[in-house]
Amino acid sequence: MTYRVALLDVDGTLRVKDSWNPGALELLNDLHSAGVRIALCSGRTTGSLTAIVEDLPHVDFVASSSGATVLARDGGTWRVLAHRAVPRAAVDAALELSAARGIEMWGFTEREWLIPEHTERSRRETLFINDAPRPAPLVDYAEHYGKVLGLPRSDAERSAFQALAEIEGASVVRSGGDYIDLIATHSHDTKGGDVILQACGANWDEALAIGDSENDHGMLAKVGLAVCLAPLTPETLGPAREGTTVLGASSTSEARELVLRHL
């Protein structure tokens, strides 16, 4: 099978904090040399993703906020191809939950990361992703969020946040660690892959994906070749589309080797 597009998760899959994993940059070079279009699909902010690929011109697309915002490289700039907003009812419910329970929440628009105020957690995140938030009343931008991230501190708070998935058109997924994302269901279904494939004139059979978290399930279950990176496994991924080849890897280097065998 000839693969034309690669949809790649970032944190845990290609990077840990501010460093590329062993084999990650080599994987990107291998894909580029094979003529595969490369997209980084991540829970990170738009600013963080565009910054880490500034010196990697063969990365053609980024999908930020767990697939809510998809951008294409256009010379020295990035052009928004799609932005899927979280249903307003779900955003309102999340903000009410934050006010009632004191759960720290952040909002993500096409380009910005918004926070009610600077906290120790937001300062650490700034160093981690090399992007800075802007303090603002979150309710003022409620119609524009592609993702609302919650940082619950207890099982009860996690359950309350996860209950937001009962709102029509909304999904709640873990994006790593204690991060929980509230996103539009359509964003979770593909992590932006559908927009990227359409831009490339490709179909799901012609795509491969690598990911390690719950927010990667949608794209992994649809591509022609899916590589589940630990802690995600083919068993925990669940049902995939008929015809999808699902493999497991324990490291980025091993995932690279598996991909090379199929290019």
LUMLUM-158577 format. One record per residue (C-alpha): residue in three letters; x, y, z. Coordinates in Angstrom, 1 decimal. Example, Ala and Ser with C-alpha at 12.3 -4.5 7.8 and 13.67 -1.06 7.14 Angstrom:
# LUMLUM-158577
{pt 'ALA' {12.3 -4.5 7.8}} {pt 'SER' {13.7 -1.1 7.1}} 
***
This chain:
# LUMLUM-158577
{pt 'MET' {0.0 0.0 0.0}} {pt 'THR' {1.2 3.5 -0.8}} {pt 'TYR' {0.8 5.9 2.1}} {pt 'ARG' {0.4 9.6 1.1}} {pt 'VAL' {-0.3 11.2 4.5}} {pt 'ALA' {1.1 10.7 8.1}} {pt 'LEU' {-1.0 11.9 11.1}} {pt 'LEU' {1.3 12.0 14.0}} {pt 'ASP' {0.6 12.7 17.7}} {pt 'VAL' {3.3 14.8 19.5}} {pt 'ASP' {3.5 14.5 23.2}} {pt 'GLY' {4.7 11.0 24.2}} {pt 'THR' {4.8 10.0 20.6}} {pt 'LEU' {7.4 12.3 19.1}} {pt 'ARG' {8.4 14.5 22.1}} {pt 'VAL' {8.7 14.5 25.8}} {pt 'LYS' {8.4 18.0 27.2}} {pt 'ASP' {10.7 20.2 25.1}} {pt 'SER' {12.8 17.4 23.5}} {pt 'TRP' {12.3 15.2 20.5}} {pt 'ASN' {12.3 11.4 21.3}} {pt 'PRO' {15.0 9.3 19.9}} {pt 'GLY' {14.0 8.4 16.3}} {pt 'ALA' {11.4 11.1 16.0}} {pt 'LEU' {13.3 13.5 13.7}} {pt 'GLU' {14.6 10.5 11.7}} {pt 'LEU' {11.0 9.3 11.3}} {pt 'LEU' {10.0 12.7 9.9}} {pt 'ASN' {12.9 12.7 7.5}} {pt 'ASP' {12.0 9.1 6.4}} {pt 'LEU' {8.4 10.1 5.7}} {pt 'HIS' {9.4 13.2 3.8}} {pt 'SER' {11.9 11.2 1.7}} {pt 'ALA' {9.2 8.7 0.8}} {pt 'GLY' {6.9 11.5 -0.4}} {pt 'VAL' {4.5 11.3 2.5}} {pt 'ARG' {2.8 14.5 3.6}} {pt 'ILE' {3.3 15.1 7.3}} {pt 'ALA' {0.8 16.4 9.8}} {pt 'LEU' {1.3 16.8 13.6}} {pt 'CYS' {-2.0 16.3 15.4}} {pt 'SER' {-1.9 17.2 19.0}} {pt 'GLY' {-3.6 18.6 22.1}} {pt 'ARG' {-1.1 21.4 22.1}} {pt 'THR' {-1.9 25.0 21.3}} {pt 'THR' {-1.6 26.3 17.7}} {pt 'GLY' {1.3 28.6 18.8}} {pt 'SER' {3.2 25.7 20.3}} {pt 'LEU' {2.8 23.4 17.3}} {pt 'THR' {3.8 26.1 14.7}} {pt 'ALA' {6.8 27.0 16.9}} {pt 'ILE' {8.2 23.4 17.2}} {pt 'VAL' {8.0 22.9 13.4}} {pt 'GLU' {9.4 26.3 12.4}} {pt 'ASP' {12.7 24.6 11.4}} {pt 'LEU' {11.0 21.5 10.0}} {pt 'PRO' {9.7 22.7 6.6}} {pt 'HIS' {8.5 19.2 5.6}} {pt 'VAL' {5.7 19.3 8.2}} {pt 'ASP' {2.9 20.5 6.0}} {pt 'PHE' {-0.1 20.6 8.5}} {pt 'VAL' {-0.8 20.9 12.2}} {pt 'ALA' {-4.0 20.1 14.0}} {pt 'SER' {-4.1 21.7 17.4}} {pt 'SER' {-6.4 21.4 20.4}} {pt 'SER' {-6.9 17.7 19.8}} {pt 'GLY' {-8.0 18.3 16.2}} {pt 'ALA' {-10.2 21.3 16.7}} {pt 'THR' {-8.1 23.6 14.6}} {pt 'VAL' {-6.3 22.5 11.4}} {pt 'LEU' {-3.8 24.7 9.7}} {pt 'ALA' {-1.7 24.3 6.5}} {pt 'ARG' {1.8 25.8 6.0}} {pt 'ASP' {1.5 28.6 3.5}} {pt 'GLY' {5.0 29.9 2.8}} {pt 'GLY' {6.2 31.5 6.0}} {pt 'THR' {2.7 31.6 7.6}} {pt 'TRP' {0.0 29.1 8.6}} {pt 'ARG' {-3.5 29.2 7.1}} {pt 'VAL' {-6.5 28.0 9.0}} {pt 'LEU' {-8.3 25.2 7.1}} {pt 'ALA' {-10.9 24.5 9.7}} {pt 'HIS' {-11.9 25.3 13.3}} {pt 'ARG' {-14.6 23.3 15.0}} {pt 'ALA' {-16.0 25.0 18.1}} {pt 'VAL' {-17.2 23.1 21.2}} {pt 'PRO' {-21.0 23.3 21.4}} {pt 'ARG' {-21.9 26.5 23.3}} {pt 'ALA' {-24.1 24.5 25.8}} {pt 'ALA' {-21.1 22.4 26.7}} {pt 'VAL' {-18.8 25.4 27.2}} {pt 'ASP' {-21.4 27.1 29.4}} {pt 'ALA' {-21.7 23.9 31.5}} {pt 'ALA' {-18.0 23.6 31.8}} {pt 'LEU' {-17.6 27.2 33.0}} {pt 'GLU' {-20.4 26.8 35.5}} {pt 'LEU' {-18.7 23.6 36.8}} {pt 'SER' {-15.4 25.5 37.1}} {pt 'ALA' {-17.1 28.3 39.1}} {pt 'ALA' {-19.0 25.8 41.3}} {pt 'ARG' {-16.1 23.4 42.0}} {pt 'GLY' {-13.1 25.6 41.6}} {pt 'ILE' {-11.7 23.4 38.8}} {pt 'GLU' {-9.0 25.1 36.8}} {pt 'MET' {-10.0 25.4 33.2}} {pt 'TRP' {-8.4 26.9 30.1}} {pt 'GLY' {-9.9 27.8 26.7}} {pt 'PHE' {-8.3 27.4 23.3}} {pt 'THR' {-9.4 29.4 20.2}} {pt 'GLU' {-8.0 29.1 16.7}} {pt 'ARG' {-4.8 31.0 17.7}} {pt 'GLU' {-5.0 31.7 21.4}} {pt 'TRP' {-4.7 30.0 24.8}} {pt 'LEU' {-6.8 31.8 27.3}} {pt 'ILE' {-6.8 31.5 31.1}} {pt 'PRO' {-8.8 33.3 33.8}} {pt 'GLU' {-5.5 34.1 35.6}} {pt 'HIS' {-1.9 32.9 35.8}} {pt 'THR' {-1.4 29.9 38.1}} {pt 'GLU' {1.5 27.7 39.0}} {pt 'ARG' {0.1 25.1 36.6}} {pt 'SER' {-0.2 27.6 33.7}} {pt 'ARG' {3.3 28.8 34.3}} {pt 'ARG' {4.7 25.3 34.1}} {pt 'GLU' {2.7 24.6 31.0}} {pt 'THR' {4.2 27.7 29.4}} {pt 'LEU' {7.7 26.4 29.9}} {pt 'PHE' {6.6 22.9 28.7}} {pt 'ILE' {5.0 23.9 25.4}} {pt 'ASN' {6.9 27.2 24.8}} {pt 'ASP' {3.7 29.2 24.3}} {pt 'ALA' {2.1 31.8 26.6}} {pt 'PRO' {-1.5 32.2 27.6}} {pt 'ARG' {-3.5 35.4 27.7}} {pt 'PRO' {-5.5 36.1 30.9}} {pt 'ALA' {-9.1 37.0 30.0}} {pt 'PRO' {-12.6 36.2 31.2}} {pt 'LEU' {-13.3 32.8 29.6}} {pt 'VAL' {-17.0 33.5 29.1}} {pt 'ASP' {-16.1 36.4 26.8}} {pt 'TYR' {-14.8 33.9 24.2}} {pt 'ALA' {-17.2 31.0 24.8}} {pt 'GLU' {-18.4 30.7 21.2}} {pt 'HIS' {-14.8 30.4 19.9}} {pt 'TYR' {-13.3 27.6 21.9}} {pt 'GLY' {-12.2 24.5 19.9}} {pt 'LYS' {-11.2 23.0 23.3}} {pt 'VAL' {-11.8 23.6 26.9}} {pt 'LEU' {-9.2 21.8 29.1}} {pt 'GLY' {-10.0 20.8 32.6}} {pt 'LEU' {-7.6 20.0 35.4}} {pt 'PRO' {-9.8 18.2 38.0}} {pt 'ARG' {-8.2 17.3 41.3}} {pt 'SER' {-10.3 14.4 42.5}} {pt 'ASP' {-12.3 11.5 41.1}} {pt 'ALA' {-15.5 13.4 41.9}} {pt 'GLU' {-14.3 16.4 39.8}} {pt 'ARG' {-13.2 14.1 37.0}} {pt 'SER' {-16.6 12.4 36.9}} {pt 'ALA' {-18.3 15.8 36.9}} {pt 'PHE' {-16.2 17.0 34.0}} {pt 'GLN' {-16.6 13.7 32.0}} {pt 'ALA' {-20.4 14.1 32.4}} {pt 'LEU' {-20.1 17.0 30.0}} {pt 'ALA' {-19.9 14.4 27.2}} {pt 'GLU' {-23.6 13.8 27.6}} {pt 'ILE' {-24.2 17.1 25.9}} {pt 'GLU' {-25.0 16.7 22.2}} {pt 'GLY' {-22.0 17.2 20.0}} {pt 'ALA' {-19.5 17.2 22.8}} {pt 'SER' {-16.8 14.7 23.7}} {pt 'VAL' {-14.5 14.4 26.7}} {pt 'VAL' {-11.2 12.7 26.2}} {pt 'ARG' {-7.9 12.3 28.1}} {pt 'SER' {-5.0 13.9 26.2}} {pt 'GLY' {-2.3 12.6 28.6}} {pt 'GLY' {-1.6 12.7 32.3}} {pt 'ASP' {-4.4 14.5 34.2}} {pt 'TYR' {-5.4 16.7 31.2}} {pt 'ILE' {-9.0 16.2 30.1}} {pt 'ASP' {-10.2 17.9 27.0}} {pt 'LEU' {-13.7 19.0 26.2}} {pt 'ILE' {-14.0 19.1 22.4}} {pt 'ALA' {-16.5 18.8 19.6}} {pt 'THR' {-17.3 15.2 18.9}} {pt 'HIS' {-16.3 15.7 15.2}} {pt 'SER' {-12.9 16.8 16.4}} {pt 'HIS' {-12.4 13.7 18.4}} {pt 'ASP' {-13.7 11.5 15.6}} {pt 'THR' {-10.6 12.2 13.4}} {pt 'LYS' {-8.3 14.6 15.3}} {pt 'GLY' {-8.4 16.8 12.3}} {pt 'GLY' {-7.4 14.0 9.9}} {pt 'ASP' {-10.5 14.4 7.7}} {pt 'VAL' {-9.6 18.0 6.9}} {pt 'ILE' {-6.0 17.2 6.2}} {pt 'LEU' {-6.8 14.2 3.9}} {pt 'GLN' {-9.3 16.4 2.0}} {pt 'ALA' {-6.6 19.0 1.5}} {pt 'CYS' {-4.2 16.3 0.2}} {pt 'GLY' {-6.8 14.7 -2.0}} {pt 'ALA' {-6.2 11.4 -0.1}} {pt 'ASN' {-8.5 8.8 1.5}} {pt 'TRP' {-8.1 7.0 4.9}} {pt 'ASP' {-6.6 3.9 3.2}} {pt 'GLU' {-3.7 6.1 2.1}} {pt 'ALA' {-3.0 7.5 5.6}} {pt 'LEU' {-0.9 6.2 8.5}} {pt 'ALA' {-1.1 7.4 12.1}} {pt 'ILE' {0.9 7.0 15.3}} {pt 'GLY' {-0.4 7.9 18.7}} {pt 'ASP' {-0.3 7.0 22.4}} {pt 'SER' {-3.4 8.5 24.1}} {pt 'GLU' {-7.2 8.4 24.2}} {pt 'ASN' {-7.4 11.5 22.1}} {pt 'ASP' {-5.7 9.6 19.3}} {pt 'HIS' {-8.3 6.9 19.0}} {pt 'GLY' {-10.3 8.5 16.3}} {pt 'MET' {-7.6 8.9 13.7}} {pt 'LEU' {-5.9 5.6 14.6}} {pt 'ALA' {-9.1 3.6 14.1}} {pt 'LYS' {-9.6 5.0 10.6}} {pt 'VAL' {-6.2 5.0 8.8}} {pt 'GLY' {-4.8 2.3 6.7}} {pt 'LEU' {-1.8 1.8 9.1}} {pt 'ALA' {-2.2 2.5 12.8}} {pt 'VAL' {0.8 2.3 15.2}} {pt 'CYS' {-0.2 2.4 18.9}} {pt 'LEU' {2.6 3.6 21.0}} {pt 'ALA' {2.8 2.5 24.6}} {pt 'PRO' {0.9 2.9 26.9}} {pt 'LEU' {-1.7 2.6 24.1}} {pt 'THR' {-1.9 -0.9 22.6}} {pt 'PRO' {-3.9 -2.4 19.8}} {pt 'GLU' {-6.1 -4.0 22.4}} {pt 'THR' {-6.9 -0.8 24.3}} {pt 'LEU' {-7.4 1.0 21.0}} {pt 'GLY' {-10.6 -0.9 20.4}} {pt 'PRO' {-12.4 -1.6 17.2}} {pt 'ALA' {-10.8 -0.2 14.0}} {pt 'ARG' {-12.1 0.3 10.5}} {pt 'GLU' {-12.2 -2.8 8.4}} {pt 'GLY' {-8.9 -3.0 6.5}} {pt 'THR' {-6.9 -1.1 9.1}} {pt 'THR' {-3.6 -2.7 10.0}} {pt 'VAL' {-3.0 -2.0 13.7}} {pt 'LEU' {0.4 -2.5 15.3}} {pt 'GLY' {2.0 -1.8 18.7}} {pt 'ALA' {5.3 -0.2 19.6}} {pt 'SER' {7.1 0.5 22.8}} {pt 'SER' {9.1 3.4 21.6}} {pt 'THR' {9.3 6.0 18.9}} {pt 'SER' {12.3 4.2 17.4}} {pt 'GLU' {10.3 1.0 17.2}} {pt 'ALA' {7.4 2.8 15.7}} {pt 'ARG' {9.7 4.2 13.1}} {pt 'GLU' {11.0 0.7 12.2}} {pt 'LEU' {7.4 -0.5 11.8}} {pt 'VAL' {6.5 2.4 9.5}} {pt 'LEU' {9.6 1.9 7.4}} {pt 'ARG' {8.6 -1.7 6.7}} {pt 'HIS' {5.3 -0.5 5.3}} {pt 'LEU' {6.4 2.4 3.2}} 
***
